Amino acid sequence: MGSSIDLDLMKRRQEHFEEHIHSLRLPHCLELLDNQYVSDFRIVVGKRTFHVSKAFLSAKSKVFKTIFESGMKAAHEGQLILNEDEEAVEAMLLFIYGNKKVDDFNLAMKVIQIAHRYGIELLKLQCEYLIVQNLTVDVAYDCLVMSKRLDLPYLALKCHEML
C-alpha cells in the first residue's frame, strides 16, 4: 500500500515538473543547438562536436555554470571534452535547449547519470520516472545500485518492491 502512495506522489511531482518545464519552453531554441554561428562554446564527445551556448548550459546546469564562472581551463579554451556516450550527451542537450524528454529506457539509464553529474535535476527526475515506469526484474538489482549512487529514492523504492 505504501509504495503505491509513493509512486502516486512521484507521478504528481513529475506532472508538476512537466508543467514547469512547459512554462519555460522558448520557441525555436532547438534551432540554436549545434549552430556554430551563434554558439560561444563547444562540447566534444568522441568524434562529435556540439556547438552550444554558455547561457543555455548555465541556465539548466549548476555544474556548467560553475565551469564558466570559475574560469576553469575549459572555459578559457572554449570547449569541453567529455568521455560520455554521444547519444546521451545529445539527449541532455536536447533537454537543455528544447525540454525534450527522454523516451527510451536504455537511453534514460545513460542520461540519468549525466544529468546527475552535471546537476540537471529536472532531467534526472524525468529519467528516474521513465525508468521506474519501465523497470523489469532483470535490471532491478543494477538499478538499485544506481539508485543509491545517484540518490534516486523512487527508483530505490521500486527496486526494493521488485526484489
Secondary structure, DSSP 8 states (H G I E B T S, - for coil): -HHHHHHHHHHHHHHHHHHHHHHH--TTGGGGTT-TTT-SEEEEETTEEEEE-HHHHHHH-HHHHHHHHHT-HHHHHTEEEE-S-HHHHHHHHHHHHH------HHHHHHHHHHHHHTT-HHHHHHHHHHHHHH--HHHHHHHHHHHHHHT-HHHHHHHHHH-
